Amino acid sequence: MSVVDPVFGNIGTNKGLNRLSLRGRDKVQGQWRMFCLVQNIEKLMNCGAIH
């Protein structure tokens, strides 16, 4: 089982995503996915999977 709250806290606090800056469902989904992609890439870099 995993805890999801730290991901939302990190994206909101450390990345500064308090509000989505785009309008429309497709644009908001794209912006959210980009923030999640950055989160996952940083996790891979921190664990040493990406050099």
URTAWO-V331345 format. One record per pair of residues at least 12 apart in sequence whose ideal C-beta (glycine too) atoms are under 6 Angstrom apart, sorted by sequence separation. I is the first residue (numbers start at 1). GAP is how many residues later the second one is. If there is no record, write none. Layout:
# URTAWO-V331345
i:I gap:GAP
i:I gap:GAP
This chain:
# URTAWO-V331345
i:17 gap:18
i:11 gap:24
